[in-house]
Structure formats: structure tokens, C-alpha cells
Amino acid sequence: MELRGRYDALKAPPHSCWASWERCIDLERFRAENAYQSQAYFLATLDRYRLTTAYVEARDEQGWLRSLGEDGRFGAKLWPVARGLNVTRDLLDSILELAWLKEMLDFGMDDIIPVLDIGAGYGRLAHRFASLFPRGSITCVDAIATSTFLCEIYLKYRRCERCQVLPFDEIGELQAGQFTLATNIHSWSEMPLAWVKHWLGLLSDLSIPYLFLVPNFADFRTREPDGSHGDFGPELGRHGYRCISKSRKYRYSAVADELGVFPGDYYLFQKR
Ligand SMILES: C[S@@+](CC[C@H](N)C(=O)[O-])C[C@H]1O[C@@H](n2cnc3c(N)ncnc32)[C@H](O)[C@@H]1O
């Protein structure tokens, strides 16, 4: 409530999807089926998770699927895909995203990688990133008070010491040159264009060289407060970000691209 009061007092653009979605988050079961991560389909969901797990496992040279593991805490939906193996969408998506980034940016397991995660939710990516990369550090920011609050609690619970959660009204503390990579996963599609412009302006001011983007759709549409759509595609270029790589999430399998868990596109942008 204190954070919400602080965020409400700021002169910021109105929210769209999250103006109502924030109120639906269960603070004790924040990893359950909700607006942070949709985990269930209507049909054949366990089959989809089995297929996706086999896809992840086949490419998982570093053994992240088993080393990261999943305990289902805070209500996450566990899928018993094989004997002794339970997975979640949190686990599978995080492995695919981090493996893609590692390959595209060619970073080693011991590299110093300072990341800024925008729209960080409860800290899903931060938790997995900090667990895998011993010298990686990640700063989580969000403009929804409940997300900032849960992210702080969750990352403390997971003992992620190299993760920082920065409240939205303290973002002015960030410094140019501090980050190598910014990430935005399933977030810009859920906010108004005015907000995406705000965040791109920040990335540009901070001179962050790379941006990893995972939109919800095949295009760069936003959601405006009146229910209409904006387009943040042109804004990326206007802020100096050009696409250097784009892949399907399940790029090695057309079957997984059709039947896997929540297919989509991964983009890497570089600042001119
Ligand atoms: C679908 S969740 C994704 C969370 C996280 N990136 C992940 O992949 O697990 C969308 C996130 O966008 C955040 N969000 C909504 N409006 C925002 C805004 N105007 N600025 C920054 N983040 C926002 C929400 O609070 C939420 O954390």
C-alpha cells in the first residue's frame, strides 16, 4: 500500500491492462495462473508441456533443466512431465530465453553481465539468471507497485544476492554505462505507447547497448487505456535500436512451434 501510494503520486501516464490486472494478483500464490504467466491451455496441456520439455532437454547442453529445478512454491502450476521431473512455464521459458541470449551475445558462464529487466514481474527471469550466472547481476524495475513488492519478496526468498529491485520512483539513481543488456519480456504489449516511449527514453539515456524483447504478439502493438492499440515498432528505431536478430522461440522444431507452450518471437536490438 505504501508503494502504491508512492507510485500513484507520480505524474505518470495511465496504465491499461495492468490498471485492473494488478488487483487480481493473489499475494500468497503469485506464481499461480495469473497475468504474470498464463500456464494452462484449454486442451492437451500436459502433452504440450511434455513436448516442450523434450525440446528444451534436447538442446540443454549445460543441464539447466535439472540444475535449476522447480519446487512449485507460491502456487506455480507443476506439470509432471516424466518420472521424477516436474516443470513449470517459469522454468522452461527462462531456460529458452537465457540459452538464446547466451548464444546471441556469446557470453560465457563467468562473464560479468549487468542486466536491467523492465517489467520484471515477480522476478522470474532475475531468479533464473542469478542462479545460472555467478557473476551476472540484474536490476528489476516495474511501474506496478504490486510487482515491485512481490519481486522484492521473491528474490529475497530465493536468496538472489546479485539481484536488485529498484522502486519506480528511484529510477533516477541509475547511471549511464551501468548495463550491458536490457530485457523486456511480455510487458510492452500490455501497456500504453506513452509508457513504452518512457522506457525506451530511459534505455537510450542509459546507453544500454542491447535490448532483448519478447512481445506477446507477432507485431509491436501496445494496449491503450481506451482499449485501442498503438505501435511501438517505429519508436525502437527512433531511440536508436535496430534489430540484429529475430527467431521463433521454438526455432529448431516446426512441431514445437505449433504445439509447444506459448510460442512467440525473440528479438535482439542493438543501439546505434
Ligand atoms: C506478463 S508480466 C511479465 C513479467 C515478467 N517480465 C516475466 O516475463 O515473467 C508483465 C509485467 O509488466 C509490468 N508492467 C505493466 N505496466 C507497466 C509499465 N507501465 N511499466 C513497467 N512495467 C509494467 C507488470 O507489472 C508485469 O510485471
PDBQT file of the ligand as one rigid body, heavy atoms in Angstrom, charges set to zero:
ROOT
HETATM    1  C1  LIG A 301       3.086 -10.513 -18.141  1.00  0.00    +0.000 C 
HETATM    2  S1  LIG A 301       4.007  -9.740 -16.891  1.00  0.00    +0.000 S 
HETATM    3  C2  LIG A 301       5.623 -10.292 -17.332  1.00  0.00    +0.000 C 
HETATM    4  C3  LIG A 301       6.565 -10.301 -16.184  1.00  0.00    +0.000 C 
HETATM    5  C4  LIG A 301       7.992 -10.742 -16.484  1.00  0.00    +0.000 C 
HETATM    6  N1  LIG A 301       8.620  -9.912 -17.483  1.00  0.00    +0.000 N 
HETATM    7  C5  LIG A 301       8.050 -12.183 -16.888  1.00  0.00    +0.000 C 
HETATM    8  O1  LIG A 301       8.247 -12.458 -18.072  1.00  0.00    +0.000 OA
HETATM    9  O2  LIG A 301       7.908 -13.047 -16.019  1.00  0.00    +0.000 OA
HETATM   10  C6  LIG A 301       4.024  -8.027 -17.356  1.00  0.00    +0.000 C 
HETATM   11  C7  LIG A 301       4.778  -7.118 -16.424  1.00  0.00    +0.000 C 
HETATM   12  O3  LIG A 301       4.723  -5.774 -16.928  1.00  0.00    +0.000 OA
HETATM   13  C8  LIG A 301       4.580  -4.909 -15.813  1.00  0.00    +0.000 C 
HETATM   14  N2  LIG A 301       4.053  -3.615 -16.237  1.00  0.00    +0.000 N 
HETATM   15  C9  LIG A 301       2.786  -3.256 -16.538  1.00  0.00    +0.000 A 
HETATM   16  N3  LIG A 301       2.714  -1.961 -16.869  1.00  0.00    +0.000 NA
HETATM   17  C10 LIG A 301       3.977  -1.469 -16.770  1.00  0.00    +0.000 A 
HETATM   18  C11 LIG A 301       4.565  -0.191 -17.012  1.00  0.00    +0.000 A 
HETATM   19  N4  LIG A 301       3.849   0.849 -17.392  1.00  0.00    +0.000 N 
HETATM   20  N5  LIG A 301       5.896  -0.070 -16.846  1.00  0.00    +0.000 NA
HETATM   21  C12 LIG A 301       6.651  -1.121 -16.457  1.00  0.00    +0.000 A 
HETATM   22  N6  LIG A 301       6.150  -2.350 -16.219  1.00  0.00    +0.000 NA
HETATM   23  C13 LIG A 301       4.830  -2.528 -16.376  1.00  0.00    +0.000 A 
HETATM   24  C14 LIG A 301       3.653  -5.663 -14.871  1.00  0.00    +0.000 C 
HETATM   25  O4  LIG A 301       3.715  -5.154 -13.558  1.00  0.00    +0.000 OA
HETATM   26  C15 LIG A 301       4.233  -7.060 -15.006  1.00  0.00    +0.000 C 
HETATM   27  O5  LIG A 301       5.276  -7.209 -14.100  1.00  0.00    +0.000 OA
ENDROOT
TORSDOF 0
